[in-house]
């Protein structure tokens, strides 16, 4: 599962690929609809690009945990006594912050860097939806930019190279 065709451009066409669209709502709807109408797969793998929240982060990373950076889980717990949108543990690896905002601002990047190493727009939604269906999930993210000023330009320039690296990860790990 990937958000955009650009990220899937170099995958083997024989693989089942779902393009979810950008953002948490699109990802949740696409994953839930697909899993509800199809025989369940043995696992869900979400591939995609991510911004690095710390200098020097590069490469392909399998996410160890994922949180929603645009949902105030702690406040909602204090308000209602219920835990809504808690971080999800997936294994070993970096923390991914997911939210419906493309981080292209140095101040936003600095604030998120206190909680995570990587940032994207779909990972939490894919993981939470897969878990609702009782499926194991893997989030694999290729760093495309430094999630600060100029990130939108960097992402546009690097997405094809990132897609090639993600396709290589699939060949080597699936």
Beta strands, then each sheet from edge to edge (+ up, - down):
strand 1: 43-52
strand 2: 60-62
strand 3: 65-68
strand 4: 88-89
strand 5: 95-98
strand 6: 118-120
strand 7: 136-145
sheet 1: 2+ 7- 1- 6+ 5+ 3+ 4-
end
